[in-house]
Amino acid sequence: MHAPVPLKIGSRQVFAIAGPAMVANLTTPLIGVVSTTAIGRLDDAALLGGVAMASVIFDCLFWLFGFLRMSTLAFTAQALGAGETREPAAILARGFIVAGLIGAVLIILQLPLAALLFDLMGGSEGVTRAAKTYFRIRIWSSPFALANYVILGWLIGLARANAALLLQVVINLVNMAATILLVLVYDTGIAGAAIAALLSEAVGLALGVIVCRHYADSGFAVPYANLLDRDKLLRLLAVNSDIMIRTAALIVVFLFFTAKGAQAGDVTLAANSVLNNFLLISAFFLDGLANAAQQLCGRTLGARDPKGFAASTRLVLLWGLGFAIVVAVLFALFGPALIDVMTTSDDVRRAAREFLPFVVIAPIPGVFAFGFDGIYIGATWAREMRNLMLASLAIFLATWWALQSFGNAGLWWALMASYVSRGGLQAARYPAQFRATFSSPR
């Protein structure tokens, strides 16, 4: 073990992590665009609806296990800050074990899982049949996809964000190329899109293992005593379970918002879907800064450097606020034109413009929601984050209940309340967490 070395925190350190993460985030939607475009060219609405439905299912399913990336990132950054040169390899190995076990369980339970999920989605017979075809193939990618979460978190935790970006780009490019080849050239239909996703995750894992081997100081050889350290395993389990509950609460907000929009009619659902793209754009930037917060806060905590931790917090939030203001201004100026590009329906255009002000202001509270998520994850304040997220979910539901008579506007106000409460509650708790963390012995 080397002695912890305080890290000089500045904007350069923030963007060394945030920049590649932002670019990686921007490449991710290309998978959905290419899959949708390729299937769309087959001129079969059921196939297009099937790939859309199945993609949402996998997005939520894998998102639920996002703790694999988050906890791996946090523990790796803390080990790096503490100068524990052998621990990162053990963290990677533990992550692979957990990812493999979860992936195996998903494959074993695929039949009852599919039955439950597709009953909840309630699609037409043709759409459901197509989606089940996609599901039965892509579910086999679960161990690969979840292991790639571990690799991504591990590389960012080691401050190797450029390597993490490279892997994300490779996975996305392989997916796009395979989708075009299988669907449009070999005419394999929706099964080809699923095979492309499976292939890209497998290629990403193989390349990721090679990259990780390059950056592992002590190689992949981990003593069993270290790998199966009881205290570290219990801490991993506790942090992962808390982050999983927190993520489930976020998914509930997302699904509830989508479901209520759908119940309001096709025009409202379409308008909300268009505006959701605006939220995704702002999330690309804010999530990149959240990645920087996870790495820098984890690393400075591992080094027992309260000044560095505070500086990391301050810089991430300040830069996030700057980005949010710019994005909000761009949305206000060019939002109507972007809406016209995304839809040709006059009714949908009118509805989307009516609710455009919500997505204009959303990036501002989003700074604190995303930023403090990153800070809490980096510091592994997972239990507190879980509790505050559950409180935020309750505020979201209570706001919707109180404002449901306002229709879709009430739904959007509830979503804004979720953003504000999620960031605000964590901000209010932050000083006490900071004092408790740095006043206690390691």
Summary of the structure (lengths in Angstrom):
residues: 442
radius of gyration: 21.7
end to end distance: 15.3
largest distance: 65.1
contacts: 1602
relative contact order: 0.12
helix: 87%
strand: 0%
